[in-house]
């Protein structure tokens, strides 16, 4: 019963807030949705702790009979095991705190009931995904989070950029979902069922078999796993299908935290872990997962080093951390992968919501080049983001204390080395370098935002606030894009003193309690979640018991990772310190170095600033040809052929026929007699000719 409440309370709240909307008012809608999420949260943690202590066992909760068509038998049921319990805690905790945070952040918005209904609907879809007992049910949740993300990213639909971002997320995910659906079709074709337990039991017996696809023979499990992984690439924004994720920042900041920290983007990692016995049957598929994860971690980390929008830095950080998770899954370290998913939810939600607090304080300015010196003005936000930064960069001392990322990210890097394969060593090298970049761009964000001299005078948003007698400024849905506001006055790379300094009469203010309280809770998770939960996720003996029957836990790999040479274990910490020192030198001590670097390595900076030109490449390869082809079908096909000989042609024939018959309607009897005579003559001639 508890599991049913965990899953369906957000749905009921979404229905009440969505259909009640302004009729029930803002406060009632927020109370219903936030209360429902905290109810789900309160029920999820005891379930998770039960699996930790061994008091809970895997269980199945039937909901209803769904599809019975020939061999396809699909019953709606909620599957609960240790993997599900982890995801329930992650999703409900972050979503509940995001709901509470939104009380303060969205206080000025006129459509609060709609926003909170979308948040709860999104959460329900993700909960349905992680409790699925079969692939069709998983696909329902999979598409549900896609729909809800479209609604949330485009929430401020008055902004063309928000509409474009929502469409982009929807379309790019349709590409990945097409591969995912083909994988589901192929799975049913091979196994004759979509039941996940039945498939995982039968999967090892299909190793080595082949299947026909596109006129060729392929290894059955390799083909199925790669098709399923394409779906994961879309949802989890891996390289090639990643372009929607940074643009998702057009939605409100709470949406960014929910999508990036705990829900949609983690769906792909969850799916690979859930189906890990399938992936274990194909070394090729596992290699693809490792390689894609590694290059995604590298790509996103390099791009994150030069972004100026505070939310986009964190967005590319999410993309990079997801790459880490897939690297771990690809070498068989599913426990480490899920551990990083777990800790990442806390510190990434903290960083996003902290960034939202900064944006709130700076009157919706998102460009870090117009920040500086904020640690004294918004001290609570500063310390919260400091905790998130220490967590994501992996600060800690082995055997003493470490922030969340110290345990989970280091476990991934160590697992790739322990795998002992060529791709494993490749992933290890990429992981170490990406860790250096992570440290650099994370501290760059902190130094530009909270240290140095204030650089607020150059911001159009802040100037607007100065002239506003009450400091309210723009309404949410009228915010100009950060990239557009004052773009021609902004430097290519920020360093203290490169833009006008001074407060311009405006003083940043700390956020309200509804914003700060979630930051406090998430800070506790970012500080202690790694140390507290490391044993059950990655320690060989206890993790083997915890994950039994939920994922394909590799006990031997976990043992090897725990007994690596000291230099391997110290490497992530060493590069973390190097990244910190570089950022300190460039953005605190020698603020002229950033501009000099851009001047000397302009093409490299432009390459990274333009995100490796993926959007431009896709525009040339896909968008322009699609528009050209669509224009041909429209002008030449639809208008010139179909309309001309179809509706337009038929209308022309009718029109001329009407003119002809109208002329025969003279009103004279002899005219009608002549027509009748001609008709009879024609009929007689036709009859004799036969």
C-alpha positions as CSV (number, residue, x, y, z in Angstrom):
1,X,0.0,0.0,0.0
2,X,2.8,2.4,0.8
3,X,4.3,1.9,-2.6
4,X,1.0,2.7,-4.3
5,X,0.8,5.9,-2.3
6,X,4.4,6.9,-3.1
7,X,3.7,6.6,-6.8
8,X,0.1,7.9,-7.1
9,X,0.1,10.8,-4.6
10,X,1.9,13.1,-7.0
11,X,-0.5,12.1,-9.8
12,X,-3.6,12.9,-7.6
13,X,-2.0,16.2,-6.6
14,X,-1.2,17.1,-10.3
15,X,-4.9,16.4,-11.2
16,X,-6.2,18.6,-8.3
17,X,-3.8,21.5,-9.0
18,X,-4.1,21.2,-12.8
19,X,-7.8,21.0,-13.2
20,X,-8.5,23.2,-10.1
21,X,-6.0,25.8,-11.4
22,X,-6.9,29.3,-10.5
23,X,-10.3,28.2,-9.1
24,X,-8.6,26.8,-6.0
25,X,-5.9,29.5,-6.0
26,X,-2.2,29.6,-5.7
27,X,-1.9,28.6,-2.0
28,X,-4.2,25.6,-2.2
29,X,-2.4,24.3,-5.3
30,X,1.0,24.6,-3.7
31,X,-0.2,23.0,-0.5
32,X,-1.7,20.0,-2.2
33,X,1.3,19.3,-4.5
34,X,4.0,20.0,-2.0
35,X,2.2,18.1,0.7
36,X,1.8,15.1,-1.6
37,X,5.5,15.0,-2.4
38,X,6.5,15.2,1.2
39,X,4.1,12.4,1.8
40,X,5.8,10.3,-0.8
41,X,9.2,11.3,0.6
42,X,8.2,10.2,4.1
43,X,7.1,6.8,2.8
44,X,10.2,6.3,0.6
45,X,13.0,6.7,3.2
46,X,11.7,3.9,5.5
47,X,11.5,1.6,2.5
48,X,15.1,2.4,1.5
49,X,16.4,2.0,5.0
50,X,14.6,-1.4,5.1
51,X,16.6,-2.6,2.2
52,X,19.7,-1.2,3.7
53,X,19.2,-3.2,6.9
54,X,17.8,-6.3,5.2
55,X,14.4,-5.9,6.7
56,X,12.8,-5.4,3.3
57,X,12.7,-7.9,0.4
58,X,11.8,-7.5,-3.3
59,X,8.1,-7.2,-3.8
60,X,5.6,-6.8,-6.6
61,X,2.4,-4.8,-6.2
62,X,-0.3,-5.5,-8.9
63,X,-2.2,-2.4,-10.0
64,X,-4.4,-3.6,-12.9
65,X,-4.6,-5.9,-16.0
66,X,-3.6,-3.8,-19.0
67,X,-2.9,-5.4,-22.4
68,X,-3.8,-9.0,-23.4
69,X,-3.3,-9.4,-27.2
70,X,-2.0,-12.8,-28.4
71,X,1.4,-13.4,-26.9
72,X,1.6,-9.9,-25.6
73,X,0.6,-10.0,-21.9
74,X,1.2,-6.7,-20.0
75,X,-0.1,-6.3,-16.5
76,X,0.4,-3.0,-14.6
77,X,2.4,-3.7,-11.5
78,X,4.9,-1.9,-9.3
79,X,8.2,-3.7,-8.8
80,X,10.2,-2.8,-5.7
81,X,13.7,-3.9,-5.0
82,X,16.9,-2.1,-3.7
83,X,17.4,-0.4,-7.1
84,X,13.8,0.9,-7.0
85,X,14.3,2.0,-3.4
86,X,17.3,4.1,-4.3
87,X,15.5,5.8,-7.1
88,X,12.4,6.4,-5.0
89,X,14.5,8.2,-2.4
90,X,16.3,10.2,-5.0
91,X,13.2,11.3,-6.9
92,X,10.9,12.1,-4.0
93,X,13.6,13.9,-2.0
94,X,14.7,16.2,-4.7
95,X,11.2,16.7,-6.1
96,X,9.8,17.6,-2.7
97,X,12.5,20.1,-2.0
98,X,12.1,21.6,-5.5
99,X,8.4,22.0,-4.7
100,X,9.2,23.8,-1.5
101,X,11.9,25.9,-3.2
102,X,9.4,27.0,-5.9
103,X,7.2,28.6,-3.2
104,X,9.7,31.4,-3.0
105,X,11.2,31.3,-6.5
106,X,7.9,31.4,-8.4
107,X,6.1,33.7,-5.9
108,X,5.6,36.4,-8.5
109,X,4.4,34.1,-11.3
110,X,0.7,34.3,-12.3
111,X,0.5,30.6,-13.3
112,X,1.6,28.9,-10.1
113,X,-1.1,26.1,-10.0
114,X,-0.1,25.1,-13.6
115,X,3.6,25.1,-12.7
116,X,3.1,22.9,-9.6
117,X,0.8,20.6,-11.4
118,X,3.5,20.1,-14.1
119,X,6.1,19.4,-11.4
120,X,3.9,16.8,-9.8
121,X,3.0,15.2,-13.1
122,X,6.7,15.0,-14.0
123,X,7.5,13.3,-10.7
124,X,4.7,10.8,-11.1
125,X,6.0,9.8,-14.6
126,X,9.5,9.3,-13.2
127,X,8.2,7.2,-10.3
128,X,6.2,5.1,-12.7
129,X,9.3,4.6,-14.8
130,X,11.5,3.4,-11.8
131,X,8.8,1.0,-10.4
132,X,8.1,-0.6,-13.8
133,X,7.9,-4.4,-14.0
134,X,7.9,-4.6,-17.8
135,X,9.3,-2.7,-20.7
136,X,5.9,-1.3,-21.9
137,X,5.2,0.2,-18.5
138,X,8.8,1.6,-18.5
139,X,8.1,3.1,-21.9
140,X,5.0,4.8,-20.5
141,X,7.0,6.5,-17.8
142,X,9.8,7.2,-20.3
143,X,7.5,9.1,-22.5
144,X,5.7,10.7,-19.6
145,X,8.8,12.4,-18.4
146,X,9.4,13.5,-22.0
147,X,6.0,15.1,-22.2
148,X,6.3,16.7,-18.8
149,X,9.7,18.1,-19.6
150,X,8.3,19.7,-22.7
151,X,5.6,21.4,-20.6
152,X,8.1,22.6,-18.0
153,X,10.9,23.7,-20.3
154,X,8.4,25.7,-22.3
155,X,6.5,26.9,-19.2
156,X,7.1,30.6,-20.0
157,X,5.6,30.1,-23.4
158,X,5.6,33.9,-24.0
159,X,9.3,33.6,-24.7
160,X,10.1,32.3,-28.2
161,X,13.4,30.9,-26.8
162,X,11.5,28.8,-24.3
163,X,9.2,27.4,-26.9
164,X,12.2,26.6,-29.2
165,X,14.0,24.9,-26.3
166,X,11.0,22.8,-25.4
167,X,10.5,21.7,-29.0
168,X,14.2,20.9,-29.3
169,X,14.1,18.7,-26.2
170,X,11.0,16.9,-27.5
171,X,12.4,16.3,-31.0
172,X,15.9,15.2,-29.9
173,X,14.4,12.8,-27.4
174,X,12.1,11.4,-30.1
175,X,15.3,10.3,-31.9
176,X,16.5,8.4,-28.9
177,X,13.1,7.1,-28.1
178,X,12.8,5.6,-31.6
179,X,15.9,3.5,-30.9
180,X,14.5,2.6,-27.4
181,X,11.2,1.5,-29.0
182,X,13.0,-0.6,-31.6
183,X,14.9,-2.2,-28.7
184,X,11.6,-3.1,-27.0
185,X,10.2,-4.5,-30.2
186,X,13.3,-6.6,-30.7
187,X,13.2,-7.8,-27.1
188,X,9.7,-9.0,-27.5
189,X,10.5,-10.7,-30.8
190,X,13.4,-12.6,-29.2
191,X,12.0,-13.4,-25.8
192,X,8.3,-13.4,-26.4
193,X,7.6,-11.3,-23.4
194,X,8.1,-7.7,-22.1
195,X,8.3,-8.8,-18.4
196,X,11.7,-7.6,-17.1
197,X,12.3,-10.5,-14.7
198,X,11.5,-13.0,-17.4
199,X,13.8,-11.2,-19.9
200,X,16.7,-11.0,-17.5
201,X,16.4,-14.7,-16.6
202,X,16.5,-15.7,-20.3
203,X,19.1,-13.2,-21.5
204,X,22.2,-15.3,-20.8
205,X,20.9,-18.1,-22.9
206,X,20.7,-15.8,-25.9
207,X,24.4,-15.0,-25.8
208,X,26.1,-15.8,-29.1
209,X,22.9,-16.1,-31.2
210,X,22.2,-13.8,-34.2
211,X,19.2,-12.0,-35.6
212,X,18.4,-10.4,-38.9
213,X,18.2,-6.6,-39.1
214,X,18.4,-4.3,-42.1
215,X,19.3,-7.2,-44.4
216,X,22.3,-8.3,-42.2
217,X,22.9,-10.7,-39.4
218,X,23.9,-9.3,-36.0
219,X,24.6,-10.6,-32.6
220,X,21.2,-10.7,-30.9
221,X,22.1,-9.3,-27.5
222,X,24.5,-6.7,-29.0
223,X,21.8,-5.3,-31.3
224,X,19.1,-5.2,-28.6
225,X,21.4,-3.6,-26.0
226,X,22.7,-0.9,-28.4
227,X,19.1,0.0,-29.5
228,X,18.1,0.3,-25.9
229,X,21.2,2.3,-25.1
230,X,20.3,4.8,-27.9
231,X,17.2,5.6,-25.8
232,X,19.4,6.1,-22.8
233,X,21.6,8.4,-24.9
234,X,18.6,10.6,-25.6
235,X,17.2,10.8,-22.1
236,X,20.6,11.1,-20.4
237,X,22.0,13.6,-22.9
238,X,25.0,11.6,-24.1
239,X,27.2,13.0,-26.9
240,X,25.2,13.2,-30.2
241,X,21.8,13.5,-28.5
242,X,23.0,16.0,-25.9
243,X,22.0,19.2,-27.6
244,X,18.7,19.6,-25.8
245,X,20.1,19.6,-22.3
246,X,21.8,23.1,-22.1
247,X,18.8,24.7,-23.9
248,X,16.5,23.2,-21.2
249,X,17.9,26.1,-19.0
250,X,15.1,28.2,-20.6
251,X,12.7,26.8,-18.1
252,X,12.5,28.1,-14.5
253,X,15.5,27.2,-12.3
254,X,13.5,24.7,-10.2
255,X,12.8,22.8,-13.4
256,X,16.5,22.7,-14.2
257,X,17.2,21.2,-10.8
258,X,14.5,18.6,-11.1
259,X,15.4,17.5,-14.6
260,X,19.2,17.6,-14.2
261,X,19.5,16.2,-10.7
262,X,17.0,13.4,-10.1
263,X,14.6,12.6,-12.8
264,X,14.7,12.7,-16.6
265,X,18.4,12.6,-17.2
266,X,19.0,9.7,-14.8
267,X,16.4,7.6,-16.5
268,X,19.0,6.2,-19.0
269,X,21.4,5.3,-16.2
270,X,18.6,3.6,-14.3
271,X,17.5,1.6,-17.4
272,X,21.0,0.3,-18.1
273,X,21.4,-0.7,-14.5
274,X,18.0,-2.4,-14.4
275,X,18.8,-4.3,-17.6
276,X,22.4,-5.0,-16.6
277,X,22.1,-8.8,-17.0
278,X,21.2,-8.1,-20.6
279,X,24.2,-5.8,-21.2
280,X,26.5,-8.3,-19.5
281,X,25.9,-10.7,-22.3
282,X,27.5,-8.4,-24.9
283,X,31.1,-7.1,-24.6
284,X,30.5,-5.0,-27.7
285,X,27.5,-3.2,-26.2
286,X,29.4,-2.7,-22.9
287,X,32.2,-1.2,-24.9
288,X,29.9,1.2,-26.6
289,X,28.5,2.3,-23.2
290,X,32.0,3.0,-21.9
291,X,33.2,4.9,-25.0
292,X,30.1,7.1,-25.3
293,X,30.2,7.8,-21.5
294,X,33.9,8.8,-21.7
295,X,33.7,11.1,-24.6
296,X,30.6,12.7,-23.2
297,X,32.3,13.4,-19.9
298,X,35.2,14.9,-21.8
299,X,33.1,17.0,-24.2
300,X,30.8,18.5,-21.6
301,X,33.7,19.2,-19.2
302,X,35.6,21.1,-21.9
303,X,32.6,23.1,-22.8
304,X,31.7,23.9,-19.2
305,X,35.1,25.6,-18.7
306,X,34.2,28.6,-20.9
307,X,30.4,29.1,-20.4
308,X,29.4,32.4,-18.8
309,X,25.7,31.7,-17.9
310,X,25.8,30.2,-14.4
311,X,23.0,27.7,-15.2
312,X,24.7,26.5,-18.4
313,X,28.0,25.8,-16.5
314,X,26.0,23.5,-14.2
315,X,24.1,22.0,-17.1
316,X,27.2,20.9,-18.9
317,X,28.5,19.6,-15.6
318,X,25.4,17.4,-15.4
319,X,26.1,16.1,-18.9
320,X,29.7,15.3,-17.9
321,X,28.7,13.6,-14.6
322,X,26.2,11.4,-16.5
323,X,29.1,10.4,-18.7
324,X,30.9,9.2,-15.6
325,X,27.9,7.1,-14.6
326,X,27.8,5.4,-18.0
327,X,31.6,4.8,-17.9
328,X,31.1,2.9,-14.6
329,X,28.1,0.9,-16.0
330,X,30.1,0.1,-19.2
331,X,32.9,-1.6,-17.2
332,X,30.3,-3.5,-15.0
333,X,30.6,-1.3,-11.9
334,X,26.8,-0.7,-11.7
335,X,27.0,-0.2,-7.9
336,X,29.5,2.7,-8.4
337,X,27.3,4.1,-11.2
338,X,24.2,4.1,-9.0
339,X,26.2,5.5,-6.1
340,X,27.2,8.5,-8.2
341,X,23.6,8.9,-9.4
342,X,22.6,9.0,-5.7
343,X,25.1,11.5,-4.5
344,X,24.9,13.6,-7.7
345,X,21.2,14.1,-7.0
346,X,22.1,15.9,-3.8
347,X,25.0,18.1,-4.9
348,X,23.6,18.9,-8.4
349,X,20.2,19.9,-7.1
350,X,22.0,22.0,-4.5
351,X,24.1,23.7,-7.1
352,X,21.1,24.4,-9.4
353,X,18.9,25.7,-6.6
354,X,21.9,27.7,-5.2
355,X,22.4,29.2,-8.7
356,X,18.7,30.1,-8.6
357,X,19.2,31.9,-5.3
358,X,22.0,33.8,-6.8
359,X,19.9,34.7,-9.9
360,X,17.1,35.8,-7.5
361,X,19.5,38.0,-5.6
362,X,20.9,39.5,-8.8
363,X,17.5,40.3,-10.2
364,X,17.5,37.4,-12.7
365,X,20.9,38.2,-14.1
366,X,22.5,34.9,-15.1
367,X,25.9,36.1,-16.6
368,X,28.7,35.5,-14.1
369,X,30.7,38.3,-15.6
370,X,28.3,40.7,-13.9
371,X,28.6,39.0,-10.5
372,X,31.6,39.2,-8.1
373,X,31.9,39.8,-4.3
374,X,28.6,38.2,-3.5
375,X,29.7,36.1,-0.5
376,X,29.1,39.0,1.9
377,X,25.7,39.9,0.4
378,X,24.3,36.4,0.3
379,X,26.3,34.4,2.8
380,X,23.9,31.5,3.2
381,X,23.7,30.9,-0.5
382,X,27.5,31.1,-0.7
383,X,28.1,28.4,1.9
384,X,25.5,26.2,0.4
385,X,27.1,26.4,-3.0
386,X,30.5,26.0,-1.4
387,X,29.2,22.6,0.0
388,X,28.0,21.7,-3.5
389,X,31.3,22.6,-5.1
390,X,33.4,20.7,-2.5
391,X,31.1,17.7,-3.2
392,X,31.3,17.8,-7.0
393,X,35.0,18.3,-7.1
394,X,35.6,15.4,-4.8
395,X,37.3,16.9,-1.8
396,X,38.2,14.4,0.9
397,X,40.8,12.4,2.7
398,X,40.7,8.6,2.5
399,X,39.8,7.0,5.8
400,X,39.0,10.4,7.5
401,X,36.3,12.4,5.8
402,X,35.1,13.2,2.3
403,X,32.3,15.1,0.6
404,X,29.8,13.1,-1.5
405,X,31.6,13.2,-4.8
406,X,34.9,12.1,-3.2
407,X,33.4,8.6,-2.6
408,X,31.2,8.2,-5.7
409,X,33.3,9.8,-8.5
410,X,36.5,8.3,-7.2
411,X,34.8,4.9,-7.1
412,X,34.0,5.3,-10.8
413,X,37.5,6.3,-11.8
414,X,39.0,3.5,-9.7
415,X,36.6,1.0,-11.2
416,X,37.6,1.9,-14.8
417,X,41.2,1.3,-13.9
418,X,40.4,-2.0,-12.1
419,X,38.5,-3.3,-15.2
420,X,41.9,-3.9,-16.7
421,X,40.7,-3.5,-20.3
422,X,41.9,-1.2,-23.0
423,X,38.6,0.7,-23.0
424,X,38.7,0.7,-19.2
425,X,42.2,2.4,-19.2
426,X,40.9,4.9,-21.8
427,X,38.0,5.7,-19.6
428,X,40.3,6.1,-16.6
429,X,42.5,8.6,-18.5
430,X,39.4,10.6,-19.6
431,X,37.9,10.4,-16.2
432,X,41.0,11.8,-14.6
433,X,41.3,14.7,-17.1
434,X,37.5,15.4,-16.8
435,X,38.0,15.5,-13.0
436,X,40.6,18.2,-13.4
437,X,38.3,20.2,-15.7
438,X,35.4,19.7,-13.3
439,X,37.5,21.2,-10.5
440,X,38.5,24.1,-12.7
441,X,35.0,25.1,-14.0
442,X,33.4,24.6,-10.5
443,X,35.9,26.9,-8.8
444,X,35.8,29.3,-11.7
445,X,32.0,29.6,-11.0
446,X,32.6,30.2,-7.3
447,X,35.4,32.8,-7.8
448,X,33.5,34.7,-10.5
449,X,30.3,34.7,-8.5
450,X,31.4,35.2,-4.9
451,X,34.9,36.7,-4.9
452,X,36.7,39.7,-6.3
453,X,35.2,43.2,-6.8
454,X,31.5,43.6,-7.6
455,X,30.8,43.9,-11.3
456,X,27.1,44.7,-11.2
457,X,27.1,48.0,-13.0
458,X,27.3,46.5,-16.5
459,X,24.2,44.4,-16.2
460,X,21.0,45.7,-17.9
461,X,18.9,43.7,-15.4
462,X,20.6,45.3,-12.4
463,X,20.3,48.8,-14.1
464,X,16.6,48.1,-14.6
465,X,16.3,47.2,-10.9
466,X,17.9,50.4,-9.8
467,X,15.3,52.4,-11.7
468,X,12.5,50.3,-10.2
469,X,11.3,52.0,-7.1
470,X,10.5,48.7,-5.4
471,X,13.2,46.5,-7.0
472,X,10.7,44.0,-8.5
473,X,11.9,44.4,-12.0
474,X,10.9,42.1,-14.8
475,X,8.1,39.6,-14.5
476,X,9.3,36.0,-14.9
477,X,7.9,35.4,-18.3
478,X,9.3,38.7,-19.7
479,X,12.9,38.0,-18.8
480,X,15.2,38.6,-21.8
481,X,17.7,35.9,-22.5
482,X,20.9,36.3,-20.6
483,X,22.9,35.9,-23.8
484,X,21.0,38.7,-25.5
485,X,20.9,41.3,-22.8
486,X,23.7,43.7,-23.3
487,X,25.7,41.2,-25.3
488,X,27.7,43.6,-27.3
489,X,29.1,45.2,-24.2
490,X,30.3,42.0,-22.6
491,X,33.9,40.8,-22.7
492,X,34.8,37.4,-24.3
493,X,36.2,36.1,-21.1
494,X,35.5,37.4,-17.6
495,X,38.1,38.4,-15.1
496,X,37.8,40.8,-12.2
497,X,38.1,44.3,-13.5
498,X,37.2,43.5,-17.1
499,X,33.8,45.1,-16.8
500,X,32.6,48.2,-14.9
501,X,32.7,47.8,-11.1
502,X,30.5,49.2,-8.5
503,X,27.1,48.5,-7.1
504,X,25.2,51.1,-9.1
505,X,23.0,51.7,-6.1
506,X,21.7,48.1,-6.1
507,X,22.4,45.7,-3.2
508,X,21.9,42.0,-3.7
509,X,19.6,40.4,-1.1
510,X,19.5,37.0,0.5
511,X,16.6,34.7,-0.6
512,X,13.6,33.9,1.5
513,X,13.4,30.9,3.9
514,X,11.5,28.8,1.4
515,X,14.5,28.9,-0.9
516,X,17.2,28.6,1.8
517,X,15.6,25.7,3.7
518,X,15.9,23.3,0.7
519,X,19.5,24.5,0.3
520,X,20.2,23.5,3.9
521,X,18.8,20.0,3.5
522,X,20.6,19.4,0.2
523,X,23.8,20.7,1.8
524,X,23.6,18.0,4.4
525,X,23.2,15.4,1.6
526,X,26.2,16.9,-0.3
527,X,28.4,16.7,2.8
528,X,27.4,13.4,4.3
529,X,25.7,11.2,1.7
530,X,28.9,9.8,0.3
531,X,30.4,8.8,3.6
532,X,27.1,7.5,5.1
533,X,26.0,5.3,2.2
534,X,29.3,4.2,0.6
535,X,29.3,0.7,2.2
536,X,25.9,-0.4,0.8
537,X,26.7,0.9,-2.7
538,X,30.3,-0.1,-3.3
539,X,31.9,-2.0,-0.4
540,X,32.2,-5.6,-1.8
541,X,30.4,-7.6,0.9
542,X,27.7,-5.3,2.0
543,X,27.0,-4.1,-1.5
544,X,26.6,-7.6,-2.8
545,X,23.9,-8.2,-0.2
546,X,22.2,-4.9,-0.9
547,X,22.2,-5.3,-4.7
548,X,21.3,-9.0,-4.8
549,X,18.7,-9.6,-7.5
550,X,18.5,-5.9,-8.5
551,X,21.6,-5.4,-10.6
552,X,24.4,-7.5,-11.9
553,X,26.8,-6.6,-9.2
554,X,30.4,-7.5,-10.0
555,X,32.0,-8.6,-6.7
556,X,35.4,-9.3,-8.2
557,X,35.6,-5.9,-9.8
558,X,34.6,-4.2,-6.6
559,X,37.3,-6.1,-4.7
560,X,40.0,-5.2,-7.3
561,X,38.9,-1.5,-7.1
562,X,39.5,-1.5,-3.4
563,X,43.0,-2.8,-3.6
564,X,44.5,-0.6,-6.3
565,X,48.0,1.1,-6.0
566,X,48.0,4.2,-3.8
567,X,49.0,6.4,-6.7
568,X,45.8,5.4,-8.6
569,X,43.6,6.2,-5.7
570,X,45.4,9.6,-5.1
571,X,45.2,10.6,-8.8
572,X,41.7,12.1,-8.7
573,X,42.6,14.1,-5.6
574,X,45.8,15.4,-7.2
575,X,44.1,16.6,-10.4
576,X,41.3,18.2,-8.3
577,X,43.9,20.3,-6.5
578,X,45.5,21.3,-9.8
579,X,42.2,22.4,-11.2
580,X,41.5,24.5,-8.1
581,X,44.9,26.2,-8.2
582,X,44.6,27.0,-11.9
583,X,41.2,28.6,-11.3
584,X,42.5,30.5,-8.2
585,X,45.4,31.9,-10.3
586,X,43.3,32.9,-13.3
587,X,40.2,34.3,-11.6
588,X,41.5,35.7,-8.2
589,X,45.3,36.4,-8.3
590,X,46.0,37.2,-12.0
591,X,42.6,38.2,-13.5
592,X,44.3,39.4,-16.7
593,X,45.3,35.8,-17.6
594,X,41.8,34.8,-18.9
595,X,41.7,37.6,-21.4
596,X,45.3,36.9,-22.5
597,X,44.4,33.2,-23.0
598,X,41.5,34.1,-25.2
599,X,43.7,36.4,-27.2
600,X,46.4,33.8,-27.7
601,X,44.1,30.8,-28.2
602,X,41.1,32.4,-29.8
603,X,40.1,29.5,-32.1
604,X,40.2,27.0,-29.3
605,X,38.1,29.3,-27.1
606,X,35.6,29.8,-29.9
607,X,35.4,26.1,-30.5
608,X,34.6,25.4,-26.8
609,X,32.3,28.4,-26.4
610,X,30.3,27.2,-29.4
611,X,30.0,23.7,-27.9
612,X,32.2,22.0,-30.5
613,X,29.8,23.4,-33.2
614,X,27.4,20.5,-32.8
615,X,24.3,22.8,-33.2
616,X,25.8,24.4,-36.3
617,X,26.7,20.9,-37.7
618,X,23.2,19.6,-37.1
619,X,21.8,22.7,-38.7
620,X,23.7,22.0,-41.9
621,X,23.3,18.3,-41.9
622,X,19.8,17.8,-40.7
623,X,17.8,21.0,-40.3
624,X,18.4,22.8,-43.6
625,X,18.0,19.6,-45.7
626,X,14.8,18.8,-43.8
627,X,13.4,22.4,-44.4
628,X,14.5,22.1,-48.1
629,X,12.7,18.8,-48.4
630,X,9.7,20.0,-46.6
631,X,9.5,23.1,-48.8
632,X,9.6,20.8,-51.9
633,X,6.8,18.6,-50.6
634,X,4.8,21.7,-49.7
635,X,5.2,23.8,-52.9
636,X,5.8,21.1,-55.5
637,X,3.9,18.2,-54.0
638,X,1.1,19.6,-51.9
639,X,0.3,22.8,-53.8
640,X,1.4,22.0,-57.4
641,X,0.2,18.4,-57.6
642,X,-2.2,17.4,-54.8
643,X,-4.1,20.7,-54.6
644,X,-4.0,21.3,-58.3
645,X,-5.4,18.0,-59.3
646,X,-7.2,17.2,-56.1
647,X,-9.2,19.8,-54.2
648,X,-8.4,22.7,-56.5
649,X,-8.9,20.6,-59.6
650,X,-12.2,19.2,-58.5
651,X,-13.4,22.6,-57.5
652,X,-12.4,23.9,-61.0
653,X,-14.4,21.1,-62.7
654,X,-17.4,21.8,-60.6
655,X,-17.2,25.5,-61.2
656,X,-17.0,25.1,-65.0
657,X,-19.8,22.5,-64.9
658,X,-22.0,24.9,-63.0
659,X,-21.4,27.6,-65.7
660,X,-22.4,25.1,-68.4
661,X,-25.5,23.8,-66.8
662,X,-26.5,27.3,-65.8
663,X,-26.7,28.2,-69.4
664,X,-29.1,25.4,-70.1
665,X,-31.5,26.7,-67.5
666,X,-33.3,29.2,-69.9
667,X,-36.8,28.7,-68.6
668,X,-38.1,28.0,-72.2
669,X,-39.9,24.7,-72.9
670,X,-38.3,24.1,-76.3
671,X,-34.9,24.3,-74.8
672,X,-35.7,21.5,-72.3
673,X,-37.4,19.5,-75.2
674,X,-34.2,19.8,-77.3
675,X,-32.0,18.6,-74.4
676,X,-34.3,15.6,-73.8
677,X,-34.3,14.8,-77.5
678,X,-30.5,14.9,-77.6
679,X,-30.3,12.7,-74.5
680,X,-32.7,10.1,-76.0
681,X,-30.7,10.1,-79.2
682,X,-27.4,9.6,-77.3
683,X,-28.9,6.8,-75.2
684,X,-30.3,5.1,-78.3
685,X,-27.0,5.4,-80.1
686,X,-25.1,3.9,-77.1
687,X,-27.6,1.0,-76.9
688,X,-27.3,0.1,-80.6
689,X,-23.5,0.4,-80.5
690,X,-23.5,-2.3,-77.8
